């Protein structure tokens, strides 16, 4: 059965900040197009590639990749909390296909995920239990990081397996693009914060609100140009989007982690989820991008993008039914 893809940026600020109304309307239109695309495809199941921000994975044990056999959303930044409907047999097949291809990964029967995984499910499908979901964690924050080529090979291995499945499967990649979010690092965090990065000690409601307030303040300062975060890089973002659209994914194998960070910020490593999702789609055959939205949005501290794609020659619904009115910098 065919696969389809929707990759999108996430941001904790998407539902809690107050950007200009015309900008918010533009983003909402792009997300609406993605929802229409997903509804037209009507998947039986979703395979989700997503990062974490020290909410579900910690340095007491930090894998580069992990597939959830069971999972739940923690409900941070206003996203939905609760249990995922994970199709166990499909999750196990994804894990085994990656291992058979030489990609070492972990599995979890108690995976916890944050807004990076839940927000795209809410925006594209309507909620974390709208469809069965296989969640795949892709480490994009916690040093040391493996090469981005491994994320591509992970997606390729899983895509080869999914192409043999009978279900209609929607691939989702969540994160990026250029993005230097104020996420703590183990090397520079105060002792109390560093301890949480290691042990995963639960945050109190007061601590969560303080963190939310800090993120909002950082976004306001970034939009005003009064902070020291790395600027967004629309040129790098568009280069990545163009590359993904061509299908020449092996090009990213030459990108070093240092270069990615220098060009696009520390959290730009989240584009690994896009690379993995596109590689999975490519492994099932050729594909074509059906819609693409991009704008550098300082209010979200992100080069914000939404892209949909389908296998070449596969008709789900006429393109005009999900890709009509264009907004902003949309191709």
C-alpha positions in Angstrom: 0.0 0.0 0.0 1.2 3.6 -0.6 3.0 5.7 1.9 2.6 9.5 2.2 4.5 12.1 4.2 4.0 15.3 6.2 6.9 17.0 7.8 6.5 20.1 9.9 8.3 22.3 12.3 7.0 22.3 15.9 7.3 25.0 18.5 6.2 25.3 22.1 5.3 28.8 21.2 2.9 27.9 18.5 -0.2 27.9 20.8 1.1 30.1 23.7 2.7 33.1 22.0 0.9 36.0 20.2 2.4 36.7 16.8 0.8 39.2 14.5 -2.6 38.0 13.3 -1.7 37.9 9.6 1.3 35.7 10.4 -0.7 33.4 12.6 -3.4 33.1 9.8 -0.7 32.2 7.4 0.7 29.4 9.6 -2.7 28.1 10.3 -3.5 28.0 6.5 -0.3 25.9 6.0 -1.3 23.6 8.8 -4.8 23.3 7.4 -3.4 22.2 4.0 -1.4 19.5 5.8 -4.6 18.4 7.6 -6.5 18.2 4.3 -3.6 16.2 2.8 -3.7 13.7 5.7 -7.5 13.4 5.5 -7.3 12.8 1.8 -4.7 10.0 2.3 -6.7 8.6 5.2 -3.9 6.6 6.8 -4.4 3.4 8.7 -1.4 4.1 10.9 1.2 6.8 11.4 5.0 6.4 11.8 6.3 9.4 13.6 10.0 10.5 13.7 10.4 13.1 16.5 13.0 14.5 18.9 12.8 15.1 22.7 13.8 18.0 24.8 14.8 16.3 28.0 11.3 15.4 28.8 11.3 11.7 28.0 14.9 10.8 27.5 17.8 11.7 29.9 21.5 11.1 30.3 20.9 8.2 32.7 20.4 6.4 29.4 20.4 8.4 26.1 20.0 6.4 22.9 20.4 7.9 19.5 17.2 6.2 18.3 14.4 4.5 20.2 11.1 2.9 19.0 8.2 3.0 21.4 6.2 -0.2 21.8 4.1 1.7 24.3 4.1 5.5 24.7 2.4 8.4 26.3 2.5 12.2 25.9 3.5 14.2 29.0 1.3 17.2 28.1 4.0 20.0 28.1 3.3 23.5 26.7 -0.4 22.8 26.5 -0.2 19.7 24.3 -2.4 16.7 25.0 -1.3 14.2 27.7 -2.2 10.5 27.5 -1.5 7.1 26.0 -0.7 6.5 22.4 -2.4 3.7 20.5 0.7 1.9 19.3 0.3 -1.1 17.0 2.8 -3.4 18.7 3.5 -5.7 15.8 4.2 -2.9 13.4 6.5 -1.2 16.0 8.4 -4.5 16.4 8.8 -4.8 12.7 10.2 -1.3 12.4 12.7 -2.1 15.1 13.8 -5.4 13.6 14.2 -3.9 10.1 16.5 -1.2 11.5 18.6 -3.7 13.4 18.8 -6.0 10.4 20.1 -3.1 8.4 22.9 -2.5 11.0 21.3 0.5 12.7 21.5 0.1 16.5 18.5 1.4 18.4 16.6 1.0 21.7 13.0 0.0 22.2 10.8 1.1 25.0 7.6 -0.2 26.6 7.2 3.0 28.5 8.2 5.8 26.2 7.3 9.3 27.2 7.2 12.0 24.6 6.8 15.8 24.6 5.4 18.5 22.4 7.9 17.6 19.7 5.9 14.4 19.1 2.4 15.3 20.2 2.0 18.7 18.5 2.3 17.4 14.9 -0.3 14.7 15.7 -2.6 17.4 17.1 -2.1 19.8 14.2 -2.2 17.2 11.4 -4.5 14.5 12.7 -6.5 16.2 15.5 -5.0 14.4 18.5 -2.5 11.9 19.7 -5.1 9.0 19.5 -6.7 10.0 16.3 -4.7 7.2 14.5 -2.5 4.4 15.7 1.0 5.7 15.9 4.5 4.1 16.0 6.7 6.8 17.7 10.4 6.8 16.8 12.7 9.0 18.9 15.6 10.6 17.1 18.1 12.2 19.4 18.6 15.8 18.1 19.6 17.6 21.3 21.8 15.6 23.6 25.5 15.5 22.8 27.2 13.4 21.6 25.2 13.1 18.4 25.8 10.5 15.7 26.2 11.6 12.1 23.0 12.7 10.3 23.7 9.9 7.7 22.6 7.4 10.3 19.2 9.1 10.5 18.9 8.8 6.8 19.8 5.1 6.9 17.4 4.5 9.8 14.6 6.0 7.7 15.6 4.0 4.7 15.6 0.7 6.6 12.2 1.4 8.1 10.8 2.6 4.7 11.9 -0.7 3.0 9.9 -2.6 5.7 6.9 -0.3 5.5 6.7 -0.6 1.8 5.9 -4.3 2.2 3.1 -3.7 4.7 -0.6 -3.8 3.7 -1.5 -0.6 5.7 -1.8 2.9 4.4 1.0 4.6 6.3 1.6 8.3 6.9 5.2 9.3 7.7 5.6 12.4 9.9 8.8 14.2 10.7 8.8 16.8 13.4 11.2 19.6 14.1 13.6 22.4 12.9 14.5 24.0 10.6 17.2 26.6 11.5 16.6 26.8 15.2 18.7 27.8 18.2 16.2 27.3 21.0 17.2 28.0 24.6 17.5 24.3 25.5 20.0 23.6 28.3 23.2 21.6 27.7 24.8 19.3 30.1 28.1 21.1 29.8 26.8 24.6 30.7 23.7 23.9 32.8 23.6 24.9 36.5 24.0 22.0 38.9 20.3 21.6 39.6 19.4 21.6 35.9 22.2 19.3 35.0 20.9 16.8 37.7 17.5 16.8 36.0 19.1 16.3 32.5 20.7 13.2 34.0 18.1 11.7 36.2 14.8 13.0 34.7 13.5 14.2 38.1 9.9 15.4 37.6 9.4 19.1 37.3 6.9 20.7 39.7 4.0 22.8 38.2 5.8 25.9 39.3 9.0 24.8 37.6 7.1 24.0 34.4 5.5 27.5 34.4 8.8 29.1 35.1 10.3 27.3 32.1 7.3 28.3 29.9 7.8 31.9 31.0 11.5 31.8 30.1 10.8 30.4 26.7 8.2 33.1 25.9 10.6 35.8 27.1 13.4 34.3 25.0 11.2 34.4 21.9 10.1 38.0 22.6 13.8 39.0 22.9 14.7 37.0 19.8 12.0 38.7 17.8 13.1 42.1 19.1 16.8 41.3 18.3 17.9 41.7 21.9 19.3 38.3 22.7 22.3 36.2 21.8 20.7 33.2 20.1 22.0 32.3 16.6 19.9 34.0 13.9 17.6 32.0 11.7 19.1 31.0 8.3 16.5 31.1 5.6 19.1 30.3 2.9 20.1 27.1 4.7 16.5 26.2 5.3 15.5 26.6 1.7 18.6 24.6 0.6 17.5 21.8 2.8 13.9 21.9 1.6 15.0 21.9 -2.1 17.3 19.0 -1.4 14.5 17.0 0.2 12.3 17.7 -2.7 14.8 16.4 -5.2 15.2 13.1 -3.4 19.0 13.3 -3.4 19.1 12.6 0.3 22.7 11.1 0.3 24.0 14.7 0.1 23.3 15.1 3.8 25.8 12.4 4.6 28.6 14.9 4.1 27.1 17.4 6.5 29.0 17.4 9.8 27.2 18.1 13.1 29.5 21.1 13.7 28.6 22.6 10.3 24.9 22.1 10.8 25.1 23.9 14.2 27.3 26.7 12.8 24.9 27.3 9.9 21.5 26.9 11.5 21.8 26.6 15.3 22.0 23.9 18.0 18.4 22.7 17.5 18.7 22.5 13.7 19.7 18.9 14.4 16.0 18.2 14.6 16.0 18.1 10.8 17.2 14.5 11.3 13.5 13.7 11.7 12.8 15.1 8.2 15.7 13.3 6.7 14.5 10.0 8.2 10.9 10.5 7.1 11.9 11.4 3.5 14.4 8.5 3.4 11.6 6.2 4.4 9.3 7.5 1.6 12.2 7.3 -0.9 12.8 3.7 0.0 9.3 2.8 -1.1 10.0 4.4 -4.5 10.0 7.8 -6.1 8.1 10.7 -4.6 6.8 14.2 -5.3 6.3 17.1 -3.0 2.7 18.3 -3.2 2.9 21.4 -1.0 5.5 23.4 0.8 5.3 26.3 3.2 8.2 28.1 4.7 8.8 31.3 6.6 11.5 32.3 9.1 9.5 33.2 12.2 11.5 34.7 15.1 8.4 34.6 17.3 8.7 30.8 17.2 12.5 30.9 17.2 12.4 28.7 14.1 12.6 28.6 10.4 9.1 27.2 10.2 8.1 24.8 7.4 5.3 22.4 6.5 5.8 20.0 3.6 3.7 17.2 2.2 4.7 14.5 -0.3 3.3 11.3 -1.9 4.7 8.5 -4.0 5.2 9.4 -7.7 2.1 8.4 -9.7 0.0 7.5 -6.7 -3.4 9.2 -6.8 -5.1 9.8 -3.4 -7.3 12.8 -4.2 -6.8 15.5 -6.8 -4.0 17.8 -5.6 -6.3 20.8 -5.8 -8.4 19.4 -3.0 -5.6 19.9 -0.5 -3.2 22.4 -2.1 -5.2 25.3 -3.3 -4.7 28.8 -1.8 -1.1 29.6 -1.2 0.2 31.8 1.6 3.5 33.4 2.5 6.6 31.8 1.0 4.9 28.7 -0.3 5.9 26.6 -3.3 
